[in-house]
Amino acid sequence: MRPRLLVAADPTLPRQAPPGSEAVVVGAGVAGVSAATILAERGVAVTLVEAAATLGGRLGAWPHTLPDGTEQVVEHGFHAFFRHYYTWRDVLRRIDPGLGFLRPVKGYPVISRRFPPEDLGRLPAAPPLNLLALFARSSSLTVADLLGADVALGTELLTFDRARTPEVLDTMSAGDFLAGLRVSDRAREMLFEAFARSFFCDPDGLSAAELVAMFHFYFLGNPAGIGFDAPRTDHLHAIWAPLAEYLRARGATIRTGCALRSLRPDGPGWALTLDDGATRTTRHVVLALDPGGLRAVVGASPELTGVAPRLAAQTAGLTTAPPFVVSRVWLAADVDPGRAVFNAVSGEPTLDSVTVYSRLEEPSAQWARETGGCVLELHSYACTEPDAAVERMLGELAALWPETAGTAQVHRVDRVDATAPAFPPGSAGARPGVRTDARGVRVAGDFVEAPLVCGLMERAAVTGVLAAADVLAELGTQGVDVYGVPQRGLLAGLPARARHRAVGPRAAT
Ligand SMILES: Cc1cc2nc3c(=O)[nH]c(=O)nc-3n(C[C@H](O)[C@H](O)[C@H](O)COP(=O)(O)OP(=O)(O)OC[C@H]3O[C@@H](n4cnc5c(N)ncnc54)[C@H](O)[C@@H]3O)c2cc1C
């Protein structure tokens, strides 16, 4: 199944922006760099402003010296590059047209102490075959599960519709939705909860409508399959250094270690106050910040909120997910040869995933070859007690993979952050969109309302590219084609009466 063209550029418009066009993009994560890339290619003089010392935001990476003197690059965390990330992959093709820097990651097991592993990576790519295969091959979802399941709620998974699903399910939490499905503990834990937690939220703090949308985007509506790729080497060398070079070669100025404090209207444009005291005036601004960063900037900009009450209200309502914890651990001995590269973990209070980095990327593999050890990365999402999280994750890992229990740690780098967006029940339609009521100011990022269903890095890239397209539209310049998955579920045409009977009253409570 081919990706669908969902936003089409006007081919009658010129591809290059008028001479003298310029824009400021603030935030150099996936969203900001995607926006800057499109603008720079079209002849817009781009200034990219980033608060951190390095590019990449939550996909960022930075050099780190181990106690033995080895230079390694530590990342914000393992990332799966799914094959239906059409827009993000298109941006990445600028630095590697064949995407040879990505390699397939075999398997996608969900592991647990209570139940045998479930490997989602073995499923066929295209819907509905993937669904049929899930029933046929899954050890966690059986015919017995289907007999006891709530048909109306189950149908909601197959009848996703961008307009209707939030209307029916947004006030319900993903936790209530999963409990209401009435599948076995095993199916709930191994298939649905593991999936829900990868959006950095506890199921009780996640809207059921968002869960169903993501289930559609990643699984039921995904023609490319749930298999994914990851870079052969670290994100700094694979992605951010080449993208920075690409941007500079097209005239972009990149300013790292420089935060935007506030902005205010200034004639037809905007005056941006940076934390080095400098002020920069421009008509076209793309704010590609994390949700907390955007809230802080808009909150510090009273004159902006005066002219853009909708953006002010939408931004004030943004919430950040609970902290996530990432621990990179260098161990003195390897884990069992049968361990998969990436493992989602279910049923543990703290540990949500474990990645064997020394079987994933070359710098870690080389360290492991030279020392006989291994490099692991442990993640905890929506972590309620981040201070004690790393020790707990290691304990939970030892219970799952006993060979790690007595193994000496050579080195460890831990990080706690709270920059992921939350999608709580009742929040649909309340987030800012790319275009704002502050004309000239666009917003991009993985929490921004997009005109098509997409998630995480792809949502960041889509909104970044669409923010650039909006700047180009104002400059009378051709926009960008954007592709996506089918926007409705397999059974979205089902008569409404059958669905509403059981779902309506529950959603309202
Ligand atoms: C551990 C972990 C694992 C993940 N795994 C996956 C995965 O497997 N697949 C997937 O698709 N996604 C994954 N994600 C999510 C993915 O990283 C994000 O969706 C994506 O990177 C968001 O990009 P962004 O540009 O919207 O935001 P960010 O990356 O947060 O970028 C925002 C940038 O704005 C900068 N900024 C903030 N305030 C200011 C200011 N005032 N002035 C200047 N700059 C500012 C920040 O420093 C940051 O660089 C993961 C995230 C984490 C943390």
The ligand as an SDF file (V2000), in Angstrom:
LIG
                    3D

 53 58  0  0  0  0  0  0  0  0999 V2000
   13.9570    8.5550   25.7500 C   0  0  0  0  0  0  0  0  0  0  0  0
   13.1450    8.9000   24.5350 C   0  0  0  0  0  0  0  0  0  0  0  0
   12.8430    7.9220   23.5990 C   0  0  0  0  0  0  0  0  0  0  0  0
   12.0730    8.2250   22.4870 C   0  0  0  0  0  0  0  0  0  0  0  0
   11.8140    7.2620   21.5650 N   0  0  0  0  0  0  0  0  0  0  0  0
   11.1500    7.5790   20.4290 C   0  0  0  0  0  0  0  0  0  0  0  0
   10.9750    6.6310   19.4010 C   0  0  0  0  0  0  0  0  0  0  0  0
   11.4000    5.4750   19.5400 O   0  0  0  0  0  0  0  0  0  0  0  0
   10.3280    7.0070   18.2590 N   0  0  0  0  0  0  0  0  0  0  0  0
    9.8370    8.2740   18.0890 C   0  0  0  0  0  0  0  0  0  0  0  0
    9.2840    8.5780   17.0400 O   0  0  0  0  0  0  0  0  0  0  0  0
    9.9950    9.2020   19.0550 N   0  0  0  0  0  0  0  0  0  0  0  0
   10.6190    8.8830   20.2110 C   0  0  0  0  0  0  0  0  0  0  0  0
   10.7740    9.8240   21.1880 N   0  0  0  0  0  0  0  0  0  0  0  0
   10.1090   11.1250   21.0320 C   0  0  0  0  0  0  0  0  0  0  0  0
   10.9180   12.0620   20.1340 C   0  0  0  0  0  0  0  0  0  0  0  0
   12.1940   12.2410   20.6780 O   0  0  0  0  0  0  0  0  0  0  0  0
   10.1960   13.3900   20.0550 C   0  0  0  0  0  0  0  0  0  0  0  0
    8.8650   13.1920   19.5930 O   0  0  0  0  0  0  0  0  0  0  0  0
   10.8620   14.3850   19.1100 C   0  0  0  0  0  0  0  0  0  0  0  0
   12.2640   14.3570   19.2160 O   0  0  0  0  0  0  0  0  0  0  0  0
   10.3400   15.7840   19.4410 C   0  0  0  0  0  0  0  0  0  0  0  0
   10.9710   16.7300   18.6270 O   0  0  0  0  0  0  0  0  0  0  0  0
   10.5800   18.2580   18.7600 P   0  0  0  0  0  0  0  0  0  0  0  0
   11.4120   19.0030   17.7820 O   0  0  0  0  0  0  0  0  0  0  0  0
    9.1080   18.4030   18.6960 O   0  0  0  0  0  0  0  0  0  0  0  0
   10.9370   18.6820   20.2630 O   0  0  0  0  0  0  0  0  0  0  0  0
   12.3420   18.6940   21.0320 P   0  0  0  0  0  0  0  0  0  0  0  0
   13.2000   17.6050   20.5590 O   0  0  0  0  0  0  0  0  0  0  0  0
   12.0190   18.7650   22.4780 O   0  0  0  0  0  0  0  0  0  0  0  0
   13.0030   20.0520   20.5490 O   0  0  0  0  0  0  0  0  0  0  0  0
   12.6990   21.2960   21.1290 C   0  0  0  0  0  0  0  0  0  0  0  0
   13.9770   22.1130   21.1760 C   0  0  0  0  0  0  0  0  0  0  0  0
   13.6770   23.4360   21.6310 O   0  0  0  0  0  0  0  0  0  0  0  0
   14.7280   23.8690   22.4490 C   0  0  0  0  0  0  0  0  0  0  0  0
   14.2410   24.9660   23.2900 N   0  0  0  0  0  0  0  0  0  0  0  0
   13.3350   24.9220   24.2980 C   0  0  0  0  0  0  0  0  0  0  0  0
   13.1160   26.1690   24.7810 N   0  0  0  0  0  0  0  0  0  0  0  0
   13.8990   27.0090   24.0590 C   0  0  0  0  0  0  0  0  0  0  0  0
   14.0980   28.4250   24.0570 C   0  0  0  0  0  0  0  0  0  0  0  0
   13.4460   29.2330   24.9120 N   0  0  0  0  0  0  0  0  0  0  0  0
   14.9600   28.9690   23.1630 N   0  0  0  0  0  0  0  0  0  0  0  0
   15.6290   28.1670   22.2710 C   0  0  0  0  0  0  0  0  0  0  0  0
   15.4770   26.8300   22.2270 N   0  0  0  0  0  0  0  0  0  0  0  0
   14.6150   26.2520   23.1000 C   0  0  0  0  0  0  0  0  0  0  0  0
   15.0960   22.6150   23.2540 C   0  0  0  0  0  0  0  0  0  0  0  0
   16.3920   22.7510   23.8030 O   0  0  0  0  0  0  0  0  0  0  0  0
   15.0030   21.5460   22.1580 C   0  0  0  0  0  0  0  0  0  0  0  0
   16.2340   21.3790   21.5060 O   0  0  0  0  0  0  0  0  0  0  0  0
   11.5580    9.5440   22.3090 C   0  0  0  0  0  0  0  0  0  0  0  0
   11.8760   10.5380   23.2510 C   0  0  0  0  0  0  0  0  0  0  0  0
   12.6600   10.2240   24.3480 C   0  0  0  0  0  0  0  0  0  0  0  0
   12.9810   11.3030   25.3330 C   0  0  0  0  0  0  0  0  0  0  0  0
  1  2  1  0
  2  3  1  0
  2 52  2  0
  3  4  2  0
  4  5  1  0
  4 50  1  0
  5  6  2  0
  6  7  1  0
  6 13  1  0
  7  8  2  0
  7  9  1  0
  9 10  1  0
 10 11  2  0
 10 12  1  0
 12 13  2  0
 13 14  1  0
 14 15  1  0
 14 50  1  0
 15 16  1  0
 16 17  1  0
 16 18  1  0
 18 19  1  0
 18 20  1  0
 20 21  1  0
 20 22  1  0
 22 23  1  0
 23 24  1  0
 24 25  2  0
 24 26  1  0
 24 27  1  0
 27 28  1  0
 28 29  2  0
 28 30  1  0
 28 31  1  0
 31 32  1  0
 32 33  1  0
 33 34  1  0
 33 48  1  0
 34 35  1  0
 35 36  1  0
 35 46  1  0
 36 37  1  0
 36 45  1  0
 37 38  2  0
 38 39  1  0
 39 40  1  0
 39 45  2  0
 40 41  1  0
 40 42  2  0
 42 43  1  0
 43 44  2  0
 44 45  1  0
 46 47  1  0
 46 48  1  0
 48 49  1  0
 50 51  2  0
 51 52  1  0
 52 53  1  0
M  END
$$$$
